[in-house]
Amino acid sequence: MKILVCDKTDSASIEKMRSAGLTVDTNFEITPEELFNVLPAYDGCVVRSRTKIRQPLIDACPNLKVIVRGGVGLDTIDYEYARSKGITVMNTPLASSASVAELAIGFMFALARNLYKATQTMKEEKWEKKAFEGVELGGKTLGLIGIGNIGKEVAKRAIALGMTVIAYDPYVKEAPNVKMVSLDELLAQSDYISLHLPKTKESADMIGAAEFAKMKDGVRIVNCARGGIINEAALYDALTSGKVAGAALDVFAEEPPTDWRLVKLENVICSPHIGAATKEAQARVGAEVADLLIEFARKNK
């Protein structure tokens, strides 16, 4: 079986696939245009968040049998169409959960203690000790919108910090030590809101002006899930009005953004979609990708 790895993947995992008898080529910088010319020669491909597999590309690859997304979501793949063409589509939902959860918690600490502002003033050689009174996370209510694998990891860590955790997820009825509530209840009760759900037709722009109006004054927002779930124009308005005290964003509706106004607000901290970018997560993702493809090849000899 001939596999093309389109995005950076752990080298040990690539060698593991080769040792199992797979022919594996890598091109971590392949462009969308090049994919149309190159991918038809392959039986399978491995992608991360950079490479998109859409319907026209699928139609151009009659030999394609399997697509593996190294990561949690499948929003970069027209997976329903691929499956309708007989292509197996898989991902690695567990491998990066801890890394994303730790980033979300880290963002909460940074928001609570104004670390981004304090760091900037220190770099400007200022000693503004009295300017940065923060708050503790302990005793606050964290609302999780989505409590799948990553949401559960965030909940465990938040509970250990003494937070009360509530969650809204239409697909989950219960979670350990977490009270399941309606979305309106979550918006009204939460001091911190963290998103951990895929972007779908149902979740796109699900947090907009009407939802911000239902939140506590001074709420803090964390999004390490997907851009476009929060309406960025509405978030900008909520941040500039003071309704939202601060936001921490790892994901954006456009990546990289073309409109940088939101990023440049003083009460916003952000990162370039690095939730899964730890050495440990990359190794786990690569190992799971290799295992999935080796098993697929074994079953489809």
C-alpha positions as a Markdown table, in Angstrom:
| # | Residue | x | y | z |
|---|---|---|---|---|
| 1 | Met | 0.0 | 0.0 | 0.0 |
| 2 | Lys | 1.4 | 3.4 | -1.0 |
| 3 | Ile | 0.9 | 6.3 | 1.5 |
| 4 | Leu | 1.5 | 10.0 | 1.1 |
| 5 | Val | 2.1 | 11.9 | 4.3 |
| 6 | Cys | 1.1 | 15.5 | 3.6 |
| 7 | Asp | 1.8 | 17.2 | 6.9 |
| 8 | Lys | 4.5 | 17.0 | 9.5 |
| 9 | Thr | 4.3 | 13.6 | 11.3 |
| 10 | Asp | 6.6 | 12.0 | 13.9 |
| 11 | Ser | 9.5 | 10.4 | 12.1 |
| 12 | Ala | 9.6 | 7.3 | 14.3 |
| 13 | Ser | 6.0 | 6.6 | 13.2 |
| 14 | Ile | 6.8 | 7.0 | 9.6 |
| 15 | Glu | 9.6 | 4.4 | 10.0 |
| 16 | Lys | 7.2 | 2.1 | 11.8 |
| 17 | Met | 4.9 | 2.1 | 8.8 |
| 18 | Arg | 7.8 | 1.4 | 6.5 |
| 19 | Ser | 9.0 | -1.4 | 8.7 |
| 20 | Ala | 5.5 | -2.9 | 8.4 |
| 21 | Gly | 5.7 | -3.0 | 4.7 |
| 22 | Leu | 4.0 | 0.2 | 3.7 |
| 23 | Thr | 5.5 | 2.4 | 1.0 |
| 24 | Val | 5.5 | 5.9 | 2.6 |
| 25 | Asp | 6.5 | 9.1 | 0.9 |
| 26 | Thr | 6.5 | 12.5 | 2.7 |
| 27 | Asn | 5.9 | 16.0 | 1.4 |
| 28 | Phe | 5.2 | 18.3 | 4.3 |
| 29 | Glu | 5.0 | 21.4 | 2.2 |
| 30 | Ile | 2.8 | 20.1 | -0.6 |
| 31 | Thr | 0.4 | 22.7 | -2.0 |
| 32 | Pro | -3.3 | 22.1 | -2.9 |
| 33 | Glu | -2.4 | 22.4 | -6.6 |
| 34 | Glu | 0.4 | 19.8 | -6.3 |
| 35 | Leu | -1.9 | 17.4 | -4.5 |
| 36 | Phe | -4.2 | 17.2 | -7.6 |
| 37 | Asn | -1.2 | 15.9 | -9.6 |
| 38 | Val | 0.5 | 13.8 | -7.0 |
| 39 | Leu | -2.2 | 12.1 | -4.8 |
| 40 | Pro | -3.9 | 10.1 | -7.6 |
| 41 | Ala | -0.9 | 7.7 | -7.5 |
| 42 | Tyr | -1.5 | 6.8 | -3.8 |
| 43 | Asp | -3.8 | 4.4 | -2.0 |
| 44 | Gly | -3.8 | 6.5 | 1.2 |
| 45 | Cys | -2.8 | 9.8 | 2.7 |
| 46 | Val | -2.1 | 11.3 | 6.1 |
| 47 | Val | -3.1 | 14.9 | 6.8 |
| 48 | Arg | -3.1 | 17.3 | 9.7 |
| 49 | Ser | -4.9 | 20.7 | 10.0 |
| 50 | Arg | -2.9 | 22.3 | 7.1 |
| 51 | Thr | -4.0 | 20.0 | 4.3 |
| 52 | Lys | -7.6 | 20.0 | 3.1 |
| 53 | Ile | -9.2 | 17.0 | 1.4 |
| 54 | Arg | -12.3 | 18.3 | -0.4 |
| 55 | Gln | -14.7 | 16.8 | -2.9 |
| 56 | Pro | -12.9 | 17.8 | -6.1 |
| 57 | Leu | -9.6 | 16.3 | -4.9 |
| 58 | Ile | -11.4 | 13.1 | -3.9 |
| 59 | Asp | -12.9 | 12.9 | -7.3 |
| 60 | Ala | -9.5 | 13.2 | -8.8 |
| 61 | Cys | -8.1 | 10.2 | -6.8 |
| 62 | Pro | -9.9 | 7.0 | -7.9 |
| 63 | Asn | -7.3 | 4.8 | -6.2 |
| 64 | Leu | -7.7 | 6.5 | -2.8 |
| 65 | Lys | -8.7 | 4.0 | -0.2 |
| 66 | Val | -7.9 | 5.6 | 3.2 |
| 67 | Ile | -7.5 | 9.0 | 4.7 |
| 68 | Val | -6.1 | 9.5 | 8.2 |
| 69 | Arg | -6.3 | 12.8 | 9.9 |
| 70 | Gly | -3.7 | 13.2 | 12.6 |
| 71 | Gly | -5.8 | 15.1 | 15.1 |
| 72 | Val | -9.2 | 15.4 | 16.7 |
| 73 | Gly | -11.6 | 16.9 | 14.1 |
| 74 | Leu | -12.5 | 15.9 | 10.5 |
| 75 | Asp | -13.6 | 19.4 | 9.4 |
| 76 | Thr | -10.6 | 19.6 | 7.0 |
| 77 | Ile | -12.0 | 16.6 | 5.1 |
| 78 | Asp | -15.2 | 16.2 | 3.2 |
| 79 | Tyr | -15.5 | 12.9 | 5.1 |
| 80 | Glu | -19.1 | 12.1 | 4.4 |
| 81 | Tyr | -18.5 | 12.4 | 0.7 |
| 82 | Ala | -15.3 | 10.4 | 1.0 |
| 83 | Arg | -17.1 | 7.6 | 2.8 |
| 84 | Ser | -19.8 | 7.6 | 0.1 |
| 85 | Lys | -17.1 | 6.9 | -2.4 |
| 86 | Gly | -15.9 | 3.9 | -0.4 |
| 87 | Ile | -12.9 | 5.6 | 1.2 |
| 88 | Thr | -12.2 | 4.9 | 4.9 |
| 89 | Val | -11.7 | 8.1 | 6.9 |
| 90 | Met | -10.1 | 7.9 | 10.4 |
| 91 | Asn | -8.6 | 10.3 | 12.9 |
| 92 | Thr | -6.8 | 10.2 | 16.3 |
| 93 | Pro | -9.3 | 11.6 | 18.8 |
| 94 | Leu | -7.4 | 10.8 | 22.0 |
| 95 | Ala | -3.8 | 11.5 | 21.2 |
| 96 | Ser | -3.7 | 15.2 | 21.7 |
| 97 | Ser | -6.4 | 15.6 | 24.3 |
| 98 | Ala | -4.1 | 16.3 | 27.3 |
| 99 | Ser | -2.1 | 18.9 | 25.4 |
| 100 | Val | -5.1 | 20.9 | 24.3 |
| 101 | Ala | -6.6 | 20.6 | 27.8 |
| 102 | Glu | -3.3 | 21.9 | 29.3 |
| 103 | Leu | -3.3 | 24.9 | 26.9 |
| 104 | Ala | -6.9 | 25.8 | 27.8 |
| 105 | Ile | -6.0 | 25.7 | 31.6 |
| 106 | Gly | -2.9 | 27.7 | 30.9 |
| 107 | Phe | -4.9 | 30.3 | 29.1 |
| 108 | Met | -7.3 | 30.5 | 32.1 |
| 109 | Phe | -4.4 | 31.2 | 34.5 |
| 110 | Ala | -3.0 | 33.8 | 32.1 |
| 111 | Leu | -6.4 | 35.6 | 31.9 |
| 112 | Ala | -7.0 | 35.4 | 35.6 |
| 113 | Arg | -3.6 | 36.9 | 36.5 |
| 114 | Asn | -3.2 | 39.4 | 33.6 |
| 115 | Leu | 0.1 | 37.7 | 32.8 |
| 116 | Tyr | 0.1 | 38.9 | 29.2 |
| 117 | Lys | -0.1 | 42.6 | 30.3 |
| 118 | Ala | 2.3 | 42.2 | 33.2 |
| 119 | Thr | 4.9 | 40.6 | 30.9 |
| 120 | Gln | 4.6 | 43.4 | 28.3 |
| 121 | Thr | 5.1 | 46.2 | 30.9 |
| 122 | Met | 8.2 | 44.4 | 32.3 |
| 123 | Lys | 9.6 | 44.2 | 28.7 |
| 124 | Glu | 9.0 | 48.0 | 28.6 |
| 125 | Glu | 11.1 | 48.2 | 31.8 |
| 126 | Lys | 8.1 | 49.2 | 33.9 |
| 127 | Trp | 7.5 | 48.0 | 37.5 |
| 128 | Glu | 3.7 | 48.3 | 37.8 |
| 129 | Lys | 3.2 | 46.1 | 40.9 |
| 130 | Lys | -0.2 | 47.6 | 41.8 |
| 131 | Ala | -1.7 | 47.5 | 38.3 |
| 132 | Phe | -2.3 | 43.8 | 38.0 |
| 133 | Glu | -4.6 | 42.6 | 40.7 |
| 134 | Gly | -6.1 | 39.3 | 39.4 |
| 135 | Val | -8.5 | 36.6 | 40.5 |
| 136 | Glu | -8.1 | 33.0 | 41.6 |
| 137 | Leu | -9.5 | 30.1 | 39.6 |
| 138 | Gly | -10.5 | 28.2 | 42.7 |
| 139 | Gly | -14.1 | 28.8 | 43.6 |
| 140 | Lys | -15.1 | 30.0 | 40.1 |
| 141 | Thr | -17.5 | 28.2 | 37.8 |
| 142 | Leu | -16.1 | 26.9 | 34.5 |
| 143 | Gly | -18.6 | 26.2 | 31.7 |
| 144 | Leu | -17.5 | 23.7 | 29.1 |
| 145 | Ile | -19.3 | 23.9 | 25.8 |
| 146 | Gly | -18.7 | 20.4 | 24.6 |
| 147 | Ile | -17.4 | 17.6 | 26.9 |
| 148 | Gly | -15.9 | 15.0 | 24.7 |
| 149 | Asn | -12.4 | 13.7 | 25.2 |
| 150 | Ile | -10.7 | 17.1 | 25.5 |
| 151 | Gly | -13.5 | 18.6 | 27.6 |
| 152 | Lys | -13.3 | 15.8 | 30.1 |
| 153 | Glu | -9.5 | 16.4 | 30.4 |
| 154 | Val | -10.1 | 20.1 | 31.0 |
| 155 | Ala | -12.8 | 19.2 | 33.6 |
| 156 | Lys | -10.4 | 16.9 | 35.5 |
| 157 | Arg | -7.8 | 19.6 | 35.8 |
| 158 | Ala | -10.2 | 22.4 | 36.6 |
| 159 | Ile | -11.9 | 20.3 | 39.4 |
| 160 | Ala | -8.4 | 19.7 | 40.9 |
| 161 | Leu | -7.9 | 23.5 | 41.0 |
| 162 | Gly | -11.1 | 23.9 | 43.0 |
| 163 | Met | -13.4 | 25.1 | 40.2 |
| 164 | Thr | -17.0 | 24.1 | 39.8 |
| 165 | Val | -17.5 | 22.6 | 36.4 |
| 166 | Ile | -20.7 | 22.6 | 34.4 |
| 167 | Ala | -21.1 | 21.5 | 30.8 |
| 168 | Tyr | -23.4 | 21.7 | 27.8 |
| 169 | Asp | -23.3 | 19.0 | 25.2 |
| 170 | Pro | -26.3 | 17.8 | 23.3 |
| 171 | Tyr | -24.6 | 14.4 | 22.7 |
| 172 | Val | -23.5 | 13.7 | 26.3 |
| 173 | Lys | -25.8 | 12.9 | 29.1 |
| 174 | Glu | -23.3 | 12.8 | 32.0 |
| 175 | Ala | -19.7 | 13.2 | 32.9 |
| 176 | Pro | -17.7 | 12.5 | 36.1 |
| 177 | Asn | -18.1 | 15.3 | 38.7 |
| 178 | Val | -19.6 | 17.6 | 36.1 |
| 179 | Lys | -23.2 | 19.0 | 36.2 |
| 180 | Met | -24.8 | 18.9 | 32.7 |
| 181 | Val | -26.9 | 22.0 | 32.0 |
| 182 | Ser | -28.6 | 23.8 | 29.1 |
| 183 | Leu | -26.7 | 26.3 | 27.1 |
| 184 | Asp | -28.6 | 29.2 | 28.5 |
| 185 | Glu | -27.9 | 28.0 | 32.1 |
| 186 | Leu | -24.2 | 27.6 | 31.2 |
| 187 | Leu | -24.0 | 31.1 | 29.8 |
| 188 | Ala | -25.7 | 32.7 | 32.8 |
| 189 | Gln | -23.7 | 30.8 | 35.5 |
| 190 | Ser | -20.1 | 30.6 | 34.2 |
| 191 | Asp | -17.2 | 32.8 | 35.2 |
| 192 | Tyr | -15.1 | 31.1 | 32.5 |
| 193 | Ile | -16.3 | 29.5 | 29.3 |
| 194 | Ser | -14.1 | 27.1 | 27.4 |
| 195 | Leu | -15.1 | 25.6 | 24.0 |
| 196 | His | -14.4 | 22.0 | 23.2 |
| 197 | Leu | -16.5 | 20.9 | 20.2 |
| 198 | Pro | -16.1 | 20.4 | 16.5 |
| 199 | Lys | -17.2 | 23.0 | 14.0 |
| 200 | Thr | -20.3 | 21.8 | 12.2 |
| 201 | Lys | -23.3 | 23.4 | 10.5 |
| 202 | Glu | -25.0 | 23.4 | 13.9 |
| 203 | Ser | -22.1 | 24.9 | 15.9 |
| 204 | Ala | -21.0 | 27.6 | 13.4 |
| 205 | Asp | -21.5 | 31.0 | 15.0 |
| 206 | Met | -23.3 | 29.4 | 17.9 |
| 207 | Ile | -21.9 | 32.0 | 20.2 |
| 208 | Gly | -23.0 | 35.4 | 19.0 |
| 209 | Ala | -24.4 | 38.7 | 20.3 |
| 210 | Ala | -27.5 | 37.1 | 21.8 |
| 211 | Glu | -25.4 | 34.5 | 23.7 |
| 212 | Phe | -22.9 | 37.2 | 25.0 |
| 213 | Ala | -25.9 | 39.1 | 26.3 |
| 214 | Lys | -26.8 | 36.1 | 28.5 |
| 215 | Met | -23.4 | 35.8 | 30.1 |
| 216 | Lys | -22.2 | 37.3 | 33.3 |
| 217 | Asp | -20.5 | 40.7 | 33.1 |
| 218 | Gly | -16.7 | 40.1 | 33.2 |
| 219 | Val | -16.8 | 36.5 | 31.9 |
| 220 | Arg | -13.6 | 35.2 | 30.4 |
| 221 | Ile | -13.7 | 33.1 | 27.2 |
| 222 | Val | -11.3 | 30.4 | 26.0 |
| 223 | Asn | -11.4 | 28.8 | 22.6 |
| 224 | Cys | -9.0 | 26.0 | 21.8 |
| 225 | Ala | -11.6 | 24.1 | 19.6 |
| 226 | Arg | -12.3 | 25.6 | 16.2 |
| 227 | Gly | -12.5 | 29.1 | 14.7 |
| 228 | Gly | -15.9 | 30.1 | 13.6 |
| 229 | Ile | -17.8 | 28.7 | 16.5 |
| 230 | Ile | -17.7 | 32.1 | 18.2 |
| 231 | Asn | -18.8 | 35.0 | 16.0 |
| 232 | Glu | -15.6 | 37.1 | 16.0 |
| 233 | Ala | -17.4 | 40.4 | 15.3 |
| 234 | Ala | -19.7 | 39.8 | 18.3 |
| 235 | Leu | -16.7 | 38.8 | 20.4 |
| 236 | Tyr | -14.9 | 42.0 | 19.5 |
| 237 | Asp | -17.9 | 44.0 | 20.5 |
| 238 | Ala | -18.3 | 42.1 | 23.8 |
| 239 | Leu | -14.6 | 42.6 | 24.6 |
| 240 | Thr | -14.5 | 46.3 | 23.8 |
| 241 | Ser | -17.7 | 47.0 | 25.8 |
| 242 | Gly | -16.4 | 45.2 | 28.9 |
| 243 | Lys | -19.0 | 42.5 | 28.8 |
| 244 | Val | -16.2 | 40.0 | 28.3 |
| 245 | Ala | -13.2 | 40.7 | 30.5 |
| 246 | Gly | -10.8 | 38.7 | 28.4 |
| 247 | Ala | -10.5 | 36.1 | 25.8 |
| 248 | Ala | -7.9 | 33.5 | 25.0 |
| 249 | Leu | -7.9 | 32.2 | 21.4 |
| 250 | Asp | -5.9 | 29.4 | 19.8 |
| 251 | Val | -8.2 | 29.2 | 16.7 |
| 252 | Phe | -9.7 | 31.6 | 14.3 |
| 253 | Ala | -12.3 | 31.8 | 11.6 |
| 254 | Glu | -9.5 | 32.4 | 9.1 |
| 255 | Glu | -6.1 | 30.9 | 9.8 |
| 256 | Pro | -4.0 | 33.0 | 9.6 |
| 257 | Pro | -6.4 | 35.9 | 10.2 |
| 258 | Thr | -6.8 | 38.5 | 7.6 |
| 259 | Asp | -8.5 | 40.9 | 10.0 |
| 260 | Trp | -6.2 | 41.4 | 13.0 |
| 261 | Arg | -8.3 | 43.8 | 15.1 |
| 262 | Leu | -9.5 | 41.1 | 17.5 |
| 263 | Val | -6.0 | 39.8 | 18.1 |
| 264 | Lys | -4.7 | 43.3 | 18.8 |
| 265 | Leu | -7.1 | 44.0 | 21.6 |
| 266 | Glu | -5.3 | 44.4 | 25.0 |
| 267 | Asn | -7.7 | 42.0 | 26.7 |
| 268 | Val | -7.0 | 39.2 | 24.2 |
| 269 | Ile | -4.2 | 36.6 | 24.3 |
| 270 | Cys | -3.7 | 34.2 | 21.5 |
| 271 | Ser | -1.6 | 31.6 | 19.8 |
| 272 | Pro | -1.4 | 30.2 | 16.2 |
| 273 | His | -3.5 | 27.0 | 16.6 |
| 274 | Ile | -0.9 | 25.2 | 18.7 |
| 275 | Gly | -3.2 | 23.1 | 21.0 |
| 276 | Ala | -1.7 | 19.8 | 19.9 |
| 277 | Ala | 1.8 | 21.2 | 19.4 |
| 278 | Thr | 3.7 | 19.4 | 22.2 |
| 279 | Lys | 6.4 | 16.8 | 21.7 |
| 280 | Glu | 4.3 | 14.3 | 23.7 |
| 281 | Ala | 1.1 | 14.8 | 21.6 |
| 282 | Gln | 3.0 | 14.7 | 18.3 |
| 283 | Ala | 4.5 | 11.3 | 19.3 |
| 284 | Arg | 1.1 | 10.0 | 20.3 |
| 285 | Val | -0.6 | 11.3 | 17.2 |
| 286 | Gly | 2.1 | 9.8 | 14.9 |
| 287 | Ala | 2.0 | 6.4 | 16.7 |
| 288 | Glu | -1.8 | 6.2 | 16.4 |
| 289 | Val | -1.7 | 7.2 | 12.7 |
| 290 | Ala | 0.8 | 4.4 | 12.1 |
| 291 | Asp | -1.2 | 1.8 | 14.0 |
| 292 | Leu | -4.4 | 2.8 | 12.1 |
| 293 | Leu | -2.7 | 2.5 | 8.7 |
| 294 | Ile | -0.9 | -0.7 | 9.5 |
| 295 | Glu | -4.1 | -2.3 | 10.7 |
| 296 | Phe | -6.0 | -1.0 | 7.6 |
| 297 | Ala | -3.3 | -2.5 | 5.3 |
| 298 | Arg | -3.4 | -5.8 | 7.1 |
| 299 | Lys | -7.2 | -6.1 | 6.7 |
| 300 | Asn | -7.2 | -5.0 | 3.1 |
| 301 | Lys | -4.4 | -7.1 | 1.6 |
